[in-house]
Amino acid sequence: MKIIDYKNSLIDSYKKNKRTFIFYLILRGLVILTLIRCILTGNYESAALCVLSLILFLMPAFLQQQMRIEIPAVFQVIIFSFIYAAEILGEVDHYYVKIPGWDTMLHTMNGFLCAAIGFSLIYLLNRGSDNINLSPFYLTLVAFCFSMTVGVVWEFFEFTMDQLFFVDMQKDFIVNNIGSVSLDPENSGTPFFIGNINETIINTANGQSYVVNGGYLDIGIIDTMKDLLVNLLGAVVFSIIGYTTLKFSKKSVIAENLMIKPVK
């Protein structure tokens, strides 16, 4: 009985905003259809991602009930969209490969969302404590650092997965120019530059050969730095919004729709 009551409470939390609930149901239906398709085609790895997405869709309502907080409807829509775009469109439907900039867009959104979450958590702590009174600048700084820390930890995760399982989460890039001290024939530590690369040949110890057309294959470094840079951009954008809202005591429509609030 408790499980049924708990499920109903999760649904009720979404029904407080009809549009958000309808949007949630549409995305959930699309994920279920994708799950069925994956099972029928024997793609069980993608099916697992679909199940994970369905679980993640429940997290906003779960957190609201457990932490006694209110996540704005607009923020929930952004979270649902992010999950669907990253897990279903990105991983299952391979948008990361098919659409240039898809990964960049999501990392920018991630920086923005994490800054909003970090800002809200510290803001709630600041308001709910008699012993803590943080300035708007410090609140913004903590939110910014929180967002960047999440971004760095995620890149650590991608690197670990690539090193252990060779899944290429850090997407490779084709580059035409490289500079490396390892290529210096005199080992003097002087960067050795090679430009206008149009082909790379890879020979393995067992006699196999692979050709990389178009240039040299960069293994993850450019992707990692690009992800962190756009994460920085997203974090800075929300930090500016949060700081100006607190500093000048003006109501911001953007901040109002993205700030997590305590349940009254």
C-alpha positions as a printed Julia matrix, in Angstrom:
264×3 Matrix{Float64}:
  0.0    0.0     0.0
  2.84   2.39    0.8
  4.33   1.84   -2.66
  1.02   2.75   -4.32
  0.65   5.85   -2.13
  4.21   6.87   -2.89
  3.66   6.47   -6.65
  0.49   8.54   -6.45
  2.32  11.28   -4.58
  4.93  11.43   -7.34
  2.22  11.78   -9.97
  0.41  14.43   -7.93
  3.57  16.51   -7.77
  3.66  16.65  -11.56
 -0.07  17.35  -11.87
  0.39  20.65  -10.03
  1.4   21.99  -13.42
 -0.69  20.48  -16.23
  1.65  21.47  -19.05
  4.68  19.99  -17.32
  2.8   16.78  -16.61
  1.65  16.47  -20.24
  5.2   17.1   -21.45
  6.43  14.46  -18.99
  3.87  11.93  -20.28
  4.81  12.6   -23.92
  8.51  12.08  -23.29
  7.84   9.03  -21.14
  5.69   7.55  -23.93
  8.43   8.19  -26.5
 10.98   6.48  -24.25
  8.69   3.45  -23.8
  8.25   3.18  -27.57
 12.02   3.37  -28.0
 12.43   0.7   -25.31
 10.06  -1.63  -27.17
 11.93  -1.01  -30.42
 15.27  -1.79  -28.79
 13.97  -5.03  -27.27
 12.47  -6.17  -30.58
 15.73  -5.47  -32.42
 17.85  -7.13  -29.74
 19.63  -3.91  -28.77
 19.64  -4.58  -25.04
 22.32  -2.0   -24.19
 20.08   0.75  -25.6
 17.11  -0.82  -23.83
 18.98  -0.44  -20.54
 19.49   3.26  -21.31
 15.76   3.59  -21.87
 15.05   2.04  -18.48
 17.6    4.38  -16.91
 15.87   7.35  -18.53
 12.5    6.29  -17.14
 14.03   6.13  -13.66
 15.7    9.53  -14.05
 12.35  11.06  -15.07
 11.08  10.25  -11.57
 13.97  11.95   -9.79
 12.58  15.53   -9.65
  9.37  14.38   -7.96
 11.33  12.02   -5.7
 13.66  14.82   -4.58
 10.76  17.19   -4.02
  9.08  14.76   -1.69
 12.18  13.63    0.17
 13.83  17.04    0.58
 10.65  19.1     0.96
 11.55  21.4    -1.89
  9.74  22.76   -4.93
 11.38  22.49   -8.34
  9.85  25.06  -10.73
  7.9   23.68  -13.66
 10.2   25.28  -16.24
 13.23  23.75  -14.52
 11.58  20.32  -14.58
 10.87  20.66  -18.31
 14.53  21.51  -18.92
 15.63  18.5   -16.85
 13.3   16.14  -18.74
 14.47  17.55  -22.07
 18.1   17.17  -21.07
 17.63  13.52  -20.05
 15.78  12.69  -23.26
 18.26  14.54  -25.47
 21.29  12.97  -23.79
 20.2    9.37  -23.24
 17.62   8.65  -25.95
 18.49  10.98  -28.82
 22.2   11.18  -28.04
 23.07   7.6   -27.09
 20.27   5.41  -28.47
 19.63   7.33  -31.72
 23.3    8.35  -32.08
 22.71  12.1   -32.36
 26.17  12.62  -30.84
 27.59  11.27  -34.09
 24.89  12.28  -36.56
 24.45  15.92  -35.54
 27.55  18.13  -35.14
 27.4   20.17  -31.95
 24.85  17.98  -30.17
 27.32  17.08  -27.43
 28.44  20.72  -27.18
 24.84  21.9   -26.73
 24.19  19.41  -23.93
 27.4   20.24  -22.07
 26.49  23.93  -22.23
 23.06  23.13  -20.84
 24.66  20.95  -18.17
 26.84  23.84  -17.0
 23.79  26.09  -16.79
 21.66  23.52  -14.93
 24.37  22.56  -12.44
 25.02  26.22  -11.66
 21.28  26.66  -11.03
 21.22  23.61   -8.75
 24.35  24.68   -6.85
 23.04  28.22   -6.49
 19.68  27.0    -5.2
 21.2   24.59   -2.66
 23.49  27.23   -1.18
 20.71  29.82   -1.27
 18.41  27.49    0.69
 21.17  26.84    3.23
 21.86  30.54    3.54
 18.2   31.41    4.11
 17.53  28.52    6.49
 20.45  29.17    8.84
 20.79  31.84   11.53
 24.57  31.38   11.65
 25.31  31.69    7.94
 24.92  34.89    5.95
 26.66  34.65    2.61
 27.08  37.57    0.24
 25.59  37.43   -3.29
 29.1   37.2    -4.73
 30.02  34.22   -2.53
 26.74  32.45   -3.35
 27.45  32.95   -7.04
 31.05  31.8    -6.7
 30.01  28.58   -4.95
 27.37  27.9    -7.61
 29.93  28.44  -10.35
 32.46  26.15   -8.66
 29.78  23.51   -8.1
 28.92  23.49  -11.8
 32.56  23.27  -12.88
 33.25  20.48  -10.36
 30.38  18.42  -11.76
 31.74  19.01  -15.26
 35.25  17.91  -14.29
 34.0   14.8   -12.45
 32.01  13.83  -15.54
 35.11  14.16  -17.72
 36.96  11.93  -15.22
 34.17   9.37  -15.67
 34.41   9.55  -19.48
 38.18   9.15  -19.34
 37.92   6.16  -16.99
 35.34   4.43  -19.2
 37.49   4.99  -22.28
 40.61   3.64  -20.62
 38.92   0.56  -19.17
 36.34  -0.33  -21.82
 37.38   1.64  -24.96
 33.86   3.02  -25.46
 35.04   6.38  -26.87
 32.94   8.6   -24.6
 35.59  11.26  -25.2
 34.9   11.61  -28.9
 37.95  11.68  -31.18
 38.72  14.56  -33.51
 40.6   14.68  -36.79
 43.28  17.41  -36.71
 45.64  18.6   -39.42
 48.4   20.15  -37.31
 50.19  18.83  -34.22
 53.14  19.88  -32.12
 54.85  17.46  -29.74
 58.15  17.26  -27.88
 57.93  13.46  -28.2
 58.6   13.8   -31.94
 61.79  15.81  -31.45
 64.56  13.52  -32.82
 67.15  15.12  -30.52
 65.03  14.76  -27.36
 65.82  18.35  -26.44
 62.29  19.17  -25.26
 61.66  21.37  -28.28
 58.15  21.04  -29.75
 58.27  19.34  -33.13
 55.6   20.72  -35.46
 53.9   18.76  -38.24
 51.42  20.66  -40.4
 49.02  19.94  -43.24
 48.49  16.3   -42.22
 46.09  14.59  -44.62
 46.52  10.94  -43.67
 47.7    8.83  -40.74
 48.66   5.16  -40.98
 48.47   3.01  -37.84
 50.37  -0.29  -37.72
 49.75  -2.78  -34.9
 52.07  -5.43  -33.47
 50.01  -8.24  -35.0
 50.47  -6.85  -38.49
 47.17  -5.0   -38.94
 47.08  -1.55  -40.52
 44.52   1.24  -40.25
 44.3    4.45  -42.25
 42.93   7.67  -40.79
 41.89   9.86  -43.71
 41.87  13.62  -43.4
 44.55  14.08  -40.77
 45.77  12.91  -37.38
 43.44  11.26  -34.84
 43.26  13.21  -31.59
 42.2   10.9   -28.73
 39.78  12.82  -26.54
 41.83  15.88  -25.55
 40.02  18.38  -27.78
 36.63  16.94  -26.84
 37.38  17.19  -23.11
 38.58  20.78  -23.3
 35.64  21.78  -25.52
 33.19  20.22  -23.05
 34.74  22.05  -20.11
 34.78  25.36  -21.97
 31.08  25.21  -22.87
 30.31  24.02  -19.32
 32.12  27.16  -18.19
 29.97  29.25  -20.52
 26.73  27.79  -19.16
 27.9   28.26  -15.55
 28.89  31.88  -16.18
 25.53  32.7   -17.77
 23.51  31.46  -14.81
 25.98  32.93  -12.3
 25.42  36.37  -13.81
 21.64  35.89  -13.61
 21.8   34.7   -10.0
 24.19  37.45   -8.88
 22.24  40.33  -10.41
 19.0   38.97   -8.95
 20.39  38.86   -5.41
 22.61  41.93   -5.6
 20.02  44.35   -6.86
 16.99  42.69   -5.21
 15.13  42.58   -8.5
 12.86  39.75   -9.45
 14.1   37.87  -12.46
 11.69  35.75  -14.48
 14.56  33.44  -15.42
 15.78  33.06  -11.84
 12.22  32.59  -10.55
 11.68  29.69  -12.96
 15.03  28.04  -12.24
 15.48  28.54   -8.5
 14.64  25.56   -6.27
 12.53  26.71   -3.33
 11.62  25.21    0.05
  8.05  23.96    0.46
  6.06  26.46    2.47
